[in-house]
Structures are given as structure tokens and as C-alpha cells.
């Protein structure tokens, strides 16, 4: 009994991981995501390891999760993986207020973002 197994959306040579509700604005997260787009996963992990951005730690965890999904769930070779997609989306925005002078109020927006990383296995060039 139970539910039917859902068809895979991604091709057989791809795996993905999603990090939701990251406490950073999507604009700042996209700067770090641009660092790793199109790179081999070893280079992407090295770039994130030595990045000075705070959110790079969470991006690195998401990339490692995508690599683990590719290796364990889809039997892909880790050495041939490339970051094919790293896209950022908006999540909620928490609104807060800060008292200002003369009875006024200043609005503070605390945005959250989602990150999706897709890794693809590419065949090594025969050379």
C-alpha cells in the first residue's frame, strides 16, 4: 500500500540540495552564490572555505549536502561534479521597529533567503 514513488524532476546525472530560511538578504547571498556557479566542486569548496563572508559557511554546508546526495543517492562520481546551478530566492521578511527621535519610528527589515544548489556530473575530457 502507501504512496507511489514520485518521478525524478532532475536528470540522472544531477543532484540538488536546498537550504531554506537563511538569515541573510538574497542580494548578499547571491554574491556568494556567484562565486561557485560553473566551478568544479573541489574549487567551489575551497573558495567558500576561504571566503570572508559570514554566509559562506551555510553555502558550503548546502554544497556539501548536494555532493553527498549525488554520491549516496544517485551513485555519481564526486571528482566529476560541477556546480551547474546555484540560485537564490526570497523567503519571509521580519519587520521590526526602532524608536527614533521626536516620537518617530524607524522600520527595520530582516530578510531571509533560500538557496538551491544543483550539481551535475560531467565526463572528464579525454586528453
C-alpha positions in Angstrom: 0.0 0.0 0.0 1.3 3.5 0.5 2.1 6.3 -1.9 3.6 5.8 -5.3 7.2 6.8 -5.8 7.4 10.2 -7.3 9.2 10.7 -10.6 12.5 12.4 -10.6 12.4 16.0 -11.8 16.2 16.3 -12.4 18.1 14.2 -15.0 20.0 11.2 -13.9 23.4 12.9 -13.8 22.3 15.7 -11.4 21.6 16.1 -7.7 20.5 19.0 -5.6 20.3 20.4 -2.1 18.1 23.2 -0.7 18.9 25.5 2.2 15.8 27.3 3.4 15.4 30.3 5.7 19.0 31.5 5.7 19.2 34.7 7.8 20.7 37.0 5.1 19.3 39.1 2.4 19.0 37.5 -1.0 21.2 40.2 -2.5 24.1 39.3 -0.2 23.6 35.6 -0.6 23.7 35.9 -4.4 27.2 37.5 -4.2 28.4 34.3 -2.6 26.4 32.0 -4.9 28.1 33.8 -7.9 31.5 32.6 -6.6 30.7 28.9 -7.2 28.5 28.9 -10.3 30.0 26.7 -13.0 33.0 25.6 -11.0 34.2 22.1 -10.1 33.1 21.2 -6.6 36.6 21.0 -5.2 37.3 24.5 -6.3 34.0 25.8 -5.1 34.5 24.3 -1.6 38.0 25.9 -1.5 36.6 29.3 -2.5 33.9 29.0 0.2 36.4 27.9 2.8 38.5 31.0 2.5 35.7 33.5 1.8 35.3 36.3 4.3 31.6 36.4 4.0 29.6 35.2 7.0 27.0 33.3 4.9 29.7 31.4 3.1 29.7 28.8 5.9 26.0 28.0 5.2 26.5 27.9 1.4 29.4 25.5 2.0 27.1 23.2 4.1 24.5 23.2 1.3 27.1 22.4 -1.3 28.4 19.5 0.8 24.9 18.2 1.1 24.4 18.3 -2.6 27.7 16.4 -3.1 26.6 13.8 -0.5 23.2 13.4 -2.3 25.0 12.9 -5.6 27.3 10.3 -4.2 25.0 8.4 -1.9 21.6 8.7 -3.6 22.5 8.8 -7.3 25.8 7.0 -7.5 27.6 9.9 -9.2 31.4 10.3 -9.2 32.4 13.2 -6.8 35.6 14.0 -8.9 33.5 14.8 -12.0 30.9 17.1 -10.3 30.4 20.7 -11.4 28.0 23.2 -9.8 25.6 23.7 -12.6 23.1 25.9 -10.7 23.2 28.0 -7.6 20.1 30.1 -7.4 18.8 32.3 -4.6 15.1 33.0 -3.7 13.3 35.2 -1.3 11.8 33.9 1.9 10.0 35.8 4.6 10.9 39.3 5.8 10.5 40.0 9.5 9.5 43.6 10.2 10.7 45.4 13.4 10.6 49.0 14.6 13.2 51.1 16.3 12.3 54.2 18.2 13.8 57.4 16.7 13.9 61.0 17.9 10.8 63.2 18.3 8.3 60.3 18.6 9.0 58.9 15.2 9.8 55.3 14.3 12.3 53.7 12.0 11.4 50.5 10.2 13.9 47.6 10.2 13.5 44.7 7.7 15.2 41.4 8.5 15.1 39.4 5.3 15.5 35.6 4.9 16.6 33.8 1.8 16.5 30.3 0.2 19.4 28.7 -1.6 19.2 25.8 -4.2 22.4 24.2 -5.4 22.4 21.7 -8.3 25.5 19.7 -9.1 26.0 17.8 -12.4 28.3 15.1 -13.3 30.3 15.9 -16.5 32.5 13.5 -18.3 36.2 14.1 -18.0 37.7 15.4 -21.2 39.8 12.7 -23.0 43.2 14.2 -23.4 
